[in-house]
Amino acid sequence: MSIRTDSSAARVTTTPMVGRTTAEPADRRFRAALGDGATVLLGGVEAAARSLPGGEIVAAAIDHTTAAAGSGSGGASRSVSALVSGQASTTSAAEESLAASSNDAMELIALQQQMQDENRRYSTLSNVLKARHETAKNAIGNIR
């Protein structure tokens, strides 16, 4: 419903809303292609998540989303199964990449721990030397 005002006569008129003026699209290929693409993408993310530690929870959530996205089109479920099970070389390459990335991350964590240990030792030594200096300074001050 729309409301119009006529400033010259100061009156309000209403007109009822009309239905859709354009026809419903007969071709739903774009919607199906978009749904298939989203489902394939979620399937790939699910496959990658399963290879990560604790990724089963994420994969289960993605699996539920993939099922909901794939319910609108029939080709999407076939595409996901082809992506997840049919392309083992891509999956193994992704797993190798994730393993290399995990190894690099572990090396960086080890380096970070070494630096933290060195920082603790330096702080401890600094505190001991400071206490020793202050003790000597107070002893000299007491003699004078």
PyMOL commands that set and color helices and strands:
alter all, ss='L'
color gray80, all
select helices_A, chain A and resi 29-50+55-70+75-86+88-143
alter helices_A, ss='H'
color red, helices_A
select strands_A, chain A and resi 2-6+11-15
alter strands_A, ss='S'
color yellow, strands_A
deselect
rebuild
show_as cartoon
